[in-house]
């Protein structure tokens, strides 16, 4: 009756990161930190978990002399997010 919820996406901060990236083509680390209200350290750990799972892609570079981290949702991440939303709906009926 109830579909299994993806434990990786069931974390509040990881779900927030994915939700932001669903609406945007890409987002940098600073934007994600401000949008989610997370600390830099916690956000960094959660981004690494999403990257390791293949849900997001991370590109590190520089903007001028400042380091910049850009995150994008992967096709696998988009599919996982959509499946998570559909599974969550089974709990709301």
N, CA, C and O atoms as CSV, one atom per row, in Angstrom:
chain,resi,resn,atom,element,x,y,z
A,1,UNK,N,N,0.814,-1.179,0.000
A,1,UNK,CA,C,0.000,0.000,0.000
A,1,UNK,C,C,0.872,1.263,0.000
A,1,UNK,O,O,0.713,2.130,-0.860
A,2,UNK,N,N,1.789,1.363,0.963
A,2,UNK,CA,C,2.689,2.510,1.003
A,2,UNK,C,C,3.962,2.163,0.252
A,2,UNK,O,O,4.529,1.085,0.432
A,3,UNK,N,N,4.404,3.084,-0.588
A,3,UNK,CA,C,5.655,2.875,-1.307
A,3,UNK,C,C,6.820,3.252,-0.406
A,3,UNK,O,O,6.692,4.116,0.463
A,4,UNK,N,N,7.946,2.605,-0.617
A,4,UNK,CA,C,9.141,2.876,0.186
A,4,UNK,C,C,9.697,4.257,-0.160
A,4,UNK,O,O,9.818,4.607,-1.334
A,5,UNK,N,N,10.032,5.032,0.859
A,5,UNK,CA,C,10.631,6.351,0.660
A,5,UNK,C,C,12.152,6.209,0.592
A,5,UNK,O,O,12.758,5.506,1.401
A,6,UNK,N,N,12.746,6.873,-0.367
A,6,UNK,CA,C,14.198,6.866,-0.531
A,6,UNK,C,C,14.831,7.484,0.719
A,6,UNK,O,O,14.641,8.674,0.972
A,7,UNK,N,N,15.579,6.702,1.506
A,7,UNK,CA,C,16.152,7.238,2.744
A,7,UNK,C,C,17.144,8.371,2.494
A,7,UNK,O,O,17.324,9.231,3.356
A,8,UNK,N,N,17.782,8.384,1.344
A,8,UNK,CA,C,18.722,9.458,1.037
A,8,UNK,C,C,17.989,10.788,0.877
A,8,UNK,O,O,18.491,11.830,1.298
A,9,UNK,N,N,16.821,10.753,0.279
A,9,UNK,CA,C,16.055,11.979,0.068
A,9,UNK,C,C,15.166,12.332,1.252
A,9,UNK,O,O,14.624,13.435,1.311
A,10,UNK,N,N,15.013,11.419,2.186
A,10,UNK,CA,C,14.122,11.658,3.315
A,10,UNK,C,C,14.753,12.572,4.367
A,10,UNK,O,O,14.084,12.982,5.315
A,11,UNK,N,N,16.009,12.884,4.205
A,11,UNK,CA,C,16.687,13.840,5.087
A,11,UNK,C,C,16.228,15.250,4.722
A,11,UNK,O,O,16.164,15.597,3.543
A,12,UNK,N,N,15.910,16.055,5.720
A,12,UNK,CA,C,15.373,17.394,5.474
A,12,UNK,C,C,16.295,18.258,4.611
A,12,UNK,O,O,15.834,18.900,3.667
A,13,UNK,N,N,17.579,18.279,4.922
A,13,UNK,CA,C,18.491,19.138,4.175
A,13,UNK,C,C,18.735,18.606,2.759
A,13,UNK,O,O,18.766,19.387,1.808
A,14,UNK,N,N,18.907,17.306,2.609
A,14,UNK,CA,C,19.113,16.751,1.259
A,14,UNK,C,C,17.873,16.967,0.398
A,14,UNK,O,O,17.986,17.263,-0.791
A,15,UNK,N,N,16.693,16.822,0.994
A,15,UNK,CA,C,15.454,17.073,0.259
A,15,UNK,C,C,15.362,18.546,-0.139
A,15,UNK,O,O,14.915,18.862,-1.242
A,16,UNK,N,N,15.780,19.441,0.746
A,16,UNK,CA,C,15.760,20.869,0.436
A,16,UNK,C,C,16.712,21.189,-0.715
A,16,UNK,O,O,16.361,21.954,-1.613
A,17,UNK,N,N,17.901,20.616,-0.696
A,17,UNK,CA,C,18.872,20.841,-1.783
A,17,UNK,C,C,18.283,20.358,-3.105
A,17,UNK,O,O,18.346,21.065,-4.111
A,18,UNK,N,N,17.720,19.171,-3.103
A,18,UNK,CA,C,17.135,18.627,-4.327
A,18,UNK,C,C,15.972,19.493,-4.801
A,18,UNK,O,O,15.822,19.718,-6.002
A,19,UNK,N,N,15.154,19.977,-3.882
A,19,UNK,CA,C,14.015,20.822,-4.243
A,19,UNK,C,C,14.473,22.116,-4.901
A,19,UNK,O,O,13.865,22.569,-5.871
A,20,UNK,N,N,15.531,22.707,-4.383
A,20,UNK,CA,C,16.075,23.930,-4.989
A,20,UNK,C,C,16.599,23.627,-6.389
A,20,UNK,O,O,16.340,24.375,-7.332
A,21,UNK,N,N,17.333,22.534,-6.519
A,21,UNK,CA,C,17.938,22.208,-7.814
A,21,UNK,C,C,16.907,21.782,-8.857
A,21,UNK,O,O,17.152,21.924,-10.055
A,22,UNK,N,N,15.767,21.267,-8.425
A,22,UNK,CA,C,14.697,20.905,-9.362
A,22,UNK,C,C,14.241,22.139,-10.127
A,22,UNK,O,O,13.971,22.072,-11.326
A,23,UNK,N,N,14.158,23.265,-9.429
A,23,UNK,CA,C,13.651,24.493,-10.039
A,23,UNK,C,C,14.710,25.284,-10.811
A,23,UNK,O,O,14.372,26.133,-11.637
A,24,UNK,N,N,15.959,25.014,-10.549
A,24,UNK,CA,C,17.036,25.778,-11.180
A,24,UNK,C,C,17.902,24.873,-12.049
A,24,UNK,O,O,18.021,23.677,-11.781
A,25,UNK,N,N,18.492,25.429,-13.064
A,25,UNK,CA,C,19.427,24.652,-13.880
A,25,UNK,C,C,20.665,24.317,-13.068
A,25,UNK,O,O,21.211,23.219,-13.169
A,26,UNK,N,N,21.105,25.284,-12.258
A,26,UNK,CA,C,22.256,25.081,-11.399
A,26,UNK,C,C,22.197,26.069,-10.248
A,26,UNK,O,O,21.504,27.084,-10.316
A,27,UNK,N,N,22.931,25.759,-9.194
A,27,UNK,CA,C,23.001,26.670,-8.043
A,27,UNK,C,C,24.379,26.541,-7.432
A,27,UNK,O,O,24.939,25.447,-7.354
A,28,UNK,N,N,24.926,27.677,-6.996
A,28,UNK,CA,C,26.224,27.594,-6.350
A,28,UNK,C,C,26.041,27.338,-4.856
A,28,UNK,O,O,24.946,27.465,-4.307
A,29,UNK,N,N,27.142,26.978,-4.228
A,29,UNK,CA,C,27.134,26.585,-2.827
A,29,UNK,C,C,26.550,27.676,-1.934
A,29,UNK,O,O,25.751,27.396,-1.041
A,30,UNK,N,N,26.950,28.907,-2.178
A,30,UNK,CA,C,26.477,30.028,-1.348
A,30,UNK,C,C,24.965,30.169,-1.464
A,30,UNK,O,O,24.285,30.373,-0.458
A,31,UNK,N,N,24.434,30.064,-2.673
A,31,UNK,CA,C,22.988,30.162,-2.871
A,31,UNK,C,C,22.275,29.028,-2.122
A,31,UNK,O,O,21.274,29.260,-1.445
A,32,UNK,N,N,22.797,27.805,-2.249
A,32,UNK,CA,C,22.182,26.667,-1.569
A,32,UNK,C,C,22.230,26.846,-0.051
A,32,UNK,O,O,21.264,26.530,0.644
A,33,UNK,N,N,23.347,27.350,0.458
A,33,UNK,CA,C,23.472,27.567,1.895
A,33,UNK,C,C,22.436,28.585,2.372
A,33,UNK,O,O,21.789,28.385,3.400
A,34,UNK,N,N,22.283,29.664,1.627
A,34,UNK,CA,C,21.311,30.698,2.006
A,34,UNK,C,C,19.873,30.202,1.845
A,34,UNK,O,O,19.024,30.483,2.690
A,35,UNK,N,N,19.601,29.476,0.779
A,35,UNK,CA,C,18.240,28.993,0.516
A,35,UNK,C,C,17.783,27.958,1.542
A,35,UNK,O,O,16.603,27.893,1.887
A,36,UNK,N,N,18.725,27.150,2.025
A,36,UNK,CA,C,18.361,26.082,2.958
A,36,UNK,C,C,18.551,26.475,4.417
A,36,UNK,O,O,18.005,25.826,5.309
A,37,UNK,N,N,19.320,27.530,4.667
A,37,UNK,CA,C,19.606,27.929,6.039
A,37,UNK,C,C,20.585,27.010,6.741
A,37,UNK,O,O,20.698,27.038,7.967
A,38,UNK,N,N,21.290,26.199,5.977
A,38,UNK,CA,C,22.238,25.229,6.536
A,38,UNK,C,C,23.584,25.883,6.836
A,38,UNK,O,O,23.924,26.933,6.290
A,39,UNK,N,N,24.327,25.240,7.708
A,39,UNK,CA,C,25.701,25.675,7.920
A,39,UNK,C,C,26.542,25.166,6.751
A,39,UNK,O,O,26.172,24.196,6.090
A,40,UNK,N,N,27.652,25.812,6.503
A,40,UNK,CA,C,28.523,25.402,5.396
A,40,UNK,C,C,29.000,23.964,5.571
A,40,UNK,O,O,29.027,23.196,4.609
A,41,UNK,N,N,29.376,23.599,6.788
A,41,UNK,CA,C,29.871,22.247,7.036
A,41,UNK,C,C,28.824,21.183,6.794
A,41,UNK,O,O,29.104,20.174,6.147
A,42,UNK,N,N,27.614,21.394,7.308
A,42,UNK,CA,C,26.541,20.421,7.120
A,42,UNK,C,C,26.146,20.325,5.654
A,42,UNK,O,O,25.941,19.229,5.134
A,43,UNK,N,N,26.038,21.464,4.992
A,43,UNK,CA,C,25.675,21.448,3.572
A,43,UNK,C,C,26.721,20.707,2.760
A,43,UNK,O,O,26.380,19.938,1.860
A,44,UNK,N,N,27.975,20.928,3.065
A,44,UNK,CA,C,29.059,20.253,2.347
A,44,UNK,C,C,28.939,18.732,2.469
A,44,UNK,O,O,29.093,18.012,1.482
A,45,UNK,N,N,28.667,18.252,3.667
A,45,UNK,CA,C,28.510,16.809,3.906
A,45,UNK,C,C,27.322,16.265,3.111
A,45,UNK,O,O,27.424,15.205,2.495
A,46,UNK,N,N,26.201,16.983,3.122
A,46,UNK,CA,C,25.001,16.506,2.434
A,46,UNK,C,C,25.178,16.535,0.913
A,46,UNK,O,O,24.682,15.653,0.213
A,47,UNK,N,N,25.877,17.539,0.410
A,47,UNK,CA,C,26.172,17.586,-1.032
A,47,UNK,C,C,27.037,16.405,-1.425
A,47,UNK,O,O,26.836,15.817,-2.487
A,48,UNK,N,N,27.989,16.054,-0.591
A,48,UNK,CA,C,28.854,14.896,-0.872
A,48,UNK,C,C,28.030,13.610,-0.918
A,48,UNK,O,O,28.268,12.756,-1.772
A,49,UNK,N,N,27.070,13.463,-0.015
A,49,UNK,CA,C,26.219,12.266,-0.020
A,49,UNK,C,C,25.375,12.200,-1.286
A,49,UNK,O,O,25.228,11.131,-1.878
A,50,UNK,N,N,24.819,13.333,-1.706
A,50,UNK,CA,C,24.016,13.366,-2.931
A,50,UNK,C,C,24.883,13.114,-4.164
A,50,UNK,O,O,24.442,12.470,-5.116
A,51,UNK,N,N,26.095,13.614,-4.144
A,51,UNK,CA,C,27.023,13.396,-5.259
A,51,UNK,C,C,27.424,11.929,-5.337
A,51,UNK,O,O,27.441,11.342,-6.419
A,52,UNK,N,N,27.744,11.342,-4.197
A,52,UNK,CA,C,28.144,9.929,-4.163
A,52,UNK,C,C,27.030,9.017,-4.666
A,52,UNK,O,O,27.297,7.980,-5.272
A,53,UNK,N,N,25.791,9.404,-4.417
A,53,UNK,CA,C,24.639,8.619,-4.875
A,53,UNK,C,C,24.349,8.849,-6.359
A,53,UNK,O,O,23.544,8.135,-6.956
A,54,UNK,N,N,25.006,9.845,-6.948
A,54,UNK,CA,C,24.766,10.153,-8.359
A,54,UNK,C,C,23.557,11.043,-8.582
A,54,UNK,O,O,23.103,11.190,-9.717
A,55,UNK,N,N,23.023,11.644,-7.512
A,55,UNK,CA,C,21.828,12.474,-7.629
A,55,UNK,C,C,22.137,13.892,-8.091
A,55,UNK,O,O,21.304,14.532,-8.732
A,56,UNK,N,N,23.321,14.381,-7.772
A,56,UNK,CA,C,23.735,15.697,-8.254
A,56,UNK,C,C,25.155,15.621,-8.803
A,56,UNK,O,O,25.919,14.711,-8.479
A,57,UNK,N,N,25.483,16.587,-9.630
A,57,UNK,CA,C,26.828,16.721,-10.182
A,57,UNK,C,C,27.410,18.015,-9.635
A,57,UNK,O,O,26.721,19.033,-9.570
A,58,UNK,N,N,28.662,17.976,-9.249
A,58,UNK,CA,C,29.325,19.135,-8.664
A,58,UNK,C,C,30.514,19.525,-9.532
A,58,UNK,O,O,31.323,18.688,-9.932
A,59,UNK,N,N,30.589,20.806,-9.805
A,59,UNK,CA,C,31.710,21.357,-10.570
A,59,UNK,C,C,32.396,22.405,-9.707
A,59,UNK,O,O,31.772,23.374,-9.273
A,60,UNK,N,N,33.675,22.204,-9.465
A,60,UNK,CA,C,34.430,23.157,-8.652
A,60,UNK,C,C,35.319,23.985,-9.560
A,60,UNK,O,O,35.950,23.470,-10.482
A,61,UNK,N,N,35.354,25.272,-9.281
A,61,UNK,CA,C,36.167,26.171,-10.081
A,61,UNK,C,C,36.389,27.462,-9.315
A,61,UNK,O,O,36.332,27.507,-8.086
A,62,UNK,N,N,36.642,28.494,-10.077
A,62,UNK,CA,C,36.887,29.808,-9.474
A,62,UNK,C,C,36.071,30.867,-10.185
A,62,UNK,O,O,35.859,30.806,-11.396
A,63,UNK,N,N,35.622,31.829,-9.417
A,63,UNK,CA,C,34.982,33.017,-9.954
A,63,UNK,C,C,35.903,34.157,-9.536
A,63,UNK,O,O,35.875,34.615,-8.394
A,64,UNK,N,N,36.710,34.599,-10.476
A,64,UNK,CA,C,37.784,35.515,-10.130
A,64,UNK,C,C,38.805,34.734,-9.320
A,64,UNK,O,O,39.313,33.711,-9.779
A,65,UNK,N,N,39.102,35.204,-8.137
A,65,UNK,CA,C,40.050,34.509,-7.267
A,65,UNK,C,C,39.367,33.687,-6.182
A,65,UNK,O,O,40.034,33.041,-5.374
A,66,UNK,N,N,38.038,33.714,-6.164
A,66,UNK,CA,C,37.293,32.989,-5.132
A,66,UNK,C,C,36.874,31.612,-5.639
A,66,UNK,O,O,36.423,31.475,-6.776
A,67,UNK,N,N,37.024,30.594,-4.790
A,67,UNK,CA,C,36.545,29.264,-5.187
A,67,UNK,C,C,35.021,29.268,-5.314
A,67,UNK,O,O,34.319,29.960,-4.577
A,68,UNK,N,N,34.533,28.479,-6.266
A,68,UNK,CA,C,33.093,28.395,-6.490
A,68,UNK,C,C,32.714,26.945,-6.735
A,68,UNK,O,O,33.381,26.237,-7.489
A,69,UNK,N,N,31.642,26.510,-6.096
A,69,UNK,CA,C,31.112,25.157,-6.274
A,69,UNK,C,C,29.723,25.280,-6.872
A,69,UNK,O,O,28.834,25.901,-6.289
A,70,UNK,N,N,29.545,24.682,-8.043
A,70,UNK,CA,C,28.263,24.706,-8.743
A,70,UNK,C,C,27.652,23.297,-8.683
A,70,UNK,O,O,28.331,22.308,-8.958
A,71,UNK,N,N,26.380,23.219,-8.326
A,71,UNK,CA,C,25.670,21.944,-8.244
A,71,UNK,C,C,24.559,21.907,-9.283
A,71,UNK,O,O,23.870,22.900,-9.515
A,72,UNK,N,N,24.402,20.749,-9.898
A,72,UNK,CA,C,23.327,20.502,-10.862
A,72,UNK,C,C,22.702,19.145,-10.544
A,72,UNK,O,O,23.392,18.217,-10.123
A,73,UNK,N,N,21.407,19.042,-10.747
A,73,UNK,CA,C,20.747,17.758,-10.543
A,73,UNK,C,C,21.037,16.872,-11.757
A,73,UNK,O,O,21.035,17.341,-12.895
A,74,UNK,N,N,21.283,15.609,-11.503
A,74,UNK,CA,C,21.557,14.661,-12.587
A,74,UNK,C,C,20.243,14.037,-13.058
A,74,UNK,O,O,19.234,14.132,-12.360
A,75,UNK,N,N,20.243,13.403,-14.228
A,75,UNK,CA,C,19.030,12.698,-14.658
A,75,UNK,C,C,18.592,11.637,-13.632
A,75,UNK,O,O,17.399,11.452,-13.393
A,76,UNK,N,N,19.556,10.958,-13.043
A,76,UNK,CA,C,19.238,9.958,-12.018
A,76,UNK,C,C,18.626,10.636,-10.786
A,76,UNK,O,O,17.700,10.100,-10.178
A,77,UNK,N,N,19.138,11.801,-10.424
A,77,UNK,CA,C,18.603,12.546,-9.291
A,77,UNK,C,C,17.189,13.031,-9.549
A,77,UNK,O,O,16.339,13.000,-8.660
A,78,UNK,N,N,16.944,13.478,-10.765
A,78,UNK,CA,C,15.603,13.921,-11.140
A,78,UNK,C,C,14.614,12.757,-11.050
A,78,UNK,O,O,13.511,12.908,-10.526
A,79,UNK,N,N,15.018,11.609,-11.562
A,79,UNK,CA,C,14.161,10.421,-11.506
A,79,UNK,C,C,13.911,10.018,-10.048
A,79,UNK,O,O,12.777,9.705,-9.684
A,80,UNK,N,N,14.952,10.022,-9.214
A,80,UNK,CA,C,14.807,9.647,-7.804
A,80,UNK,C,C,13.881,10.625,-7.074
A,80,UNK,O,O,13.065,10.213,-6.250
A,81,UNK,N,N,14.009,11.909,-7.377
A,81,UNK,CA,C,13.165,12.917,-6.738
A,81,UNK,C,C,11.707,12.710,-7.130
A,81,UNK,O,O,10.820,12.757,-6.277
A,82,UNK,N,N,11.460,12.485,-8.405
A,82,UNK,CA,C,10.089,12.262,-8.869
A,82,UNK,C,C,9.498,11.011,-8.237
A,82,UNK,O,O,8.325,11.008,-7.862
A,83,UNK,N,N,10.287,9.948,-8.113
A,83,UNK,CA,C,9.812,8.722,-7.476
A,83,UNK,C,C,9.538,8.949,-5.990
A,83,UNK,O,O,8.586,8.400,-5.436
A,84,UNK,N,N,10.370,9.754,-5.359
A,84,UNK,CA,C,10.176,10.082,-3.945
A,84,UNK,C,C,8.850,10.820,-3.750
A,84,UNK,O,O,8.086,10.502,-2.839
A,85,UNK,N,N,8.585,11.798,-4.605
A,85,UNK,CA,C,7.342,12.565,-4.507
A,85,UNK,C,C,6.138,11.647,-4.711
A,85,UNK,O,O,5.150,11.747,-3.985
A,86,UNK,N,N,6.218,10.761,-5.688
A,86,UNK,CA,C,5.109,9.835,-5.930
A,86,UNK,C,C,4.919,8.891,-4.746
A,86,UNK,O,O,3.785,8.603,-4.361
A,87,UNK,N,N,6.008,8.410,-4.170
A,87,UNK,CA,C,5.912,7.530,-3.002
A,87,UNK,C,C,5.313,8.278,-1.818
A,87,UNK,O,O,4.498,7.727,-1.078
A,88,UNK,N,N,5.709,9.514,-1.642
A,88,UNK,CA,C,5.185,10.324,-0.537
A,88,UNK,C,C,3.673,10.530,-0.669
A,88,UNK,O,O,2.956,10.580,0.330
A,89,UNK,N,N,3.208,10.647,-1.891
A,89,UNK,CA,C,1.773,10.816,-2.112
A,89,UNK,C,C,0.960,9.639,-1.586
A,89,UNK,O,O,-0.193,9.814,-1.193
A,90,UNK,N,N,1.546,8.441,-1.575
A,90,UNK,CA,C,0.810,7.274,-1.062
A,90,UNK,C,C,0.551,7.389,0.431
A,90,UNK,O,O,-0.358,6.744,0.954
A,91,UNK,N,N,1.333,8.197,1.116
A,91,UNK,CA,C,1.149,8.402,2.557
A,91,UNK,C,C,0.110,9.487,2.838
A,91,UNK,O,O,-0.407,9.586,3.951
A,92,UNK,N,N,-0.184,10.285,1.840
A,92,UNK,CA,C,-1.079,11.420,2.046
A,92,UNK,C,C,-2.520,11.135,1.694
A,92,UNK,O,O,-3.387,11.976,1.929
A,93,UNK,N,N,-2.794,9.987,1.147
A,93,UNK,CA,C,-4.154,9.642,0.747
A,93,UNK,C,C,-4.982,9.193,1.915
A,93,UNK,O,O,-6.156,8.864,1.749
